[in-house]
Amino acid sequence: MFGIGTAHDEKKAARLFRKATKQGLAAGQYSLAQCFEHGAGVVQDAEEAVKLYTQAAEQGFSDAQLALGDCLKDGIGGLAQNDEEAVKLFRQAADQG
């Protein structure tokens, strides 16, 4: 997505992350969620970002656990604000190091 060693192309990055997501790869789910959260290469969609963060977090992907915790803390992406659940996710991520 950042064009390190190649041209910066957010749309291409999003397409590649989508392929990884279809394979069930947590890193792909997290990266595509980032695209949706920030509108990088796709139309910004907080609800889709939350869906993808959730899929990656359920696989134990710590970055996704942190991002989903932030979504819960702030009540974004269609989620009700829930500090208790956010803290649980933050702790899960922290426990991984």
C-alpha positions, 0 to 999 in steps of 0.5 A: 500500500505504501509503494515501498520499492514500487509505485504507490497504488492503494487500489491495487493494494486493496485488491491484493488484501481482498485476495488474502482475506478470501483465503482467511489470512488474518493479516489480509483481513486487518490490512483490508480493514485499514483500507476501509477505515481510512478510505485507502483504495476503497470507499471508506466504510467503518462497518466493513472495517469493523467486520474485518477487524473482528475476523482477524481479531478472532484469529488472535491477530493482535493489531486487529484486537487493538483496532477493534478495541478502539472501535468499541471504545469510540463506538464507531462502525455500527458498534455501541460504545463498550469500554469493558469489551474494549479493555478485554481486547486490549488485554488479549493483544497485550498478552501476546507481547 
